[in-house]
């Protein structure tokens, strides 16, 4: 896991995903201010989250097919403004 960058304000959540499990999808909500919530889905069917305010905002979804999300990243100021994912092909 990487170090915390930026402010230490807000709520910090840490999830532990077993090494044989991989992330298959990220989804959440956003508005004009930034990302409001984030949910992580894994190959074993576990859902982590939603973290943040999932009650309002527009939906976003980053699903992957025959691939695995091996890392994700964000850009922030006072709030999380963007989220992206690093994806690698998954052998069948």
Phi and psi in degrees as a GROMACS rama.xvg file:
@    title "Ramachandran Plot"
@    xaxis  label "Phi"
@    yaxis  label "Psi"
@TYPE xy
-82.4181  164.352  UNK-2
-69.3498  159.769  UNK-3
-76.5335  130.554  UNK-4
-111.581  148.573  UNK-5
81.3126  -150.105  UNK-6
-73.3093  155.828  UNK-7
-103.182  14.6379  UNK-8
-79.791  165.891  UNK-9
88.242  -167.279  UNK-10
-103.83  129.588  UNK-11
-106.837  129.521  UNK-12
-122.56  135.839  UNK-13
-120.115  131.072  UNK-14
-116.759  146.487  UNK-15
-112.868  117.461  UNK-16
-107.61  125.936  UNK-17
-56.1562  151.088  UNK-18
-64.0357  -24.8863  UNK-19
-86.57  -2.67444  UNK-20
-106.546  145.735  UNK-21
-131.321  158.925  UNK-22
-80.7354  129.883  UNK-23
-109.219  -14.1233  UNK-24
-167.032  143.158  UNK-25
-121.175  137.873  UNK-26
-144.511  169.982  UNK-27
173.751  -160.652  UNK-28
-128.219  149.542  UNK-29
-144.304  160.721  UNK-30
-141.004  -167.63  UNK-31
-64.9924  -17.9285  UNK-32
-88.1029  -22.8069  UNK-33
145.103  -161.756  UNK-34
-76.0383  127.255  UNK-35
-98.1526  -30.6448  UNK-36
-151.789  159.416  UNK-37
-142.187  135.282  UNK-38
-127.719  137.494  UNK-39
-115.696  130.686  UNK-40
-115.066  140.99  UNK-41
-122.118  166.924  UNK-42
-64.9883  -20.2876  UNK-43
-91.9847  8.64679  UNK-44
88.7731  1.72895  UNK-45
-78.7757  139.594  UNK-46
-115.07  128.112  UNK-47
-108.506  121.64  UNK-48
106.098  -170.622  UNK-49
-77.2116  145.473  UNK-50
-104.154  131.106  UNK-51
101.518  -157.51  UNK-52
-97.5426  94.9229  UNK-53
-88.4131  3.06652  UNK-54
-80.8393  -20.6538  UNK-55
-141.338  164.515  UNK-56
108.763  175.073  UNK-57
-93.0555  148.004  UNK-58
-76.3388  146.229  UNK-59
-133.368  156.142  UNK-60
-149.326  131.093  UNK-61
-122.03  83.8744  UNK-62
-89.6652  155.275  UNK-63
-129.18  145.011  UNK-64
-119.638  130.296  UNK-65
54.4337  31.3009  UNK-66
-145.745  171.522  UNK-67
-132.969  139.411  UNK-68
-81.8006  116.002  UNK-69
-99.242  -15.4777  UNK-70
-164.025  153.822  UNK-71
-136.114  161.971  UNK-72
-144.215  165.608  UNK-73
-145.141  167.647  UNK-74
-124.985  132.112  UNK-75
-144.014  160.68  UNK-76
-127.348  -110.156  UNK-77
-74.1346  -25.6893  UNK-78
-133.32  170.237  UNK-79
-76.292  118.125  UNK-80
-93.1536  -29.2424  UNK-81
-152.748  153.43  UNK-82
-138.492  142.855  UNK-83
-141.804  174.443  UNK-84
-138.131  145.76  UNK-85
-97.4413  127.24  UNK-86
-123.326  138.714  UNK-87
-125.291  148.303  UNK-88
-61.15  144.355  UNK-89
-108.467  125.749  UNK-90
-69.8874  142.862  UNK-91
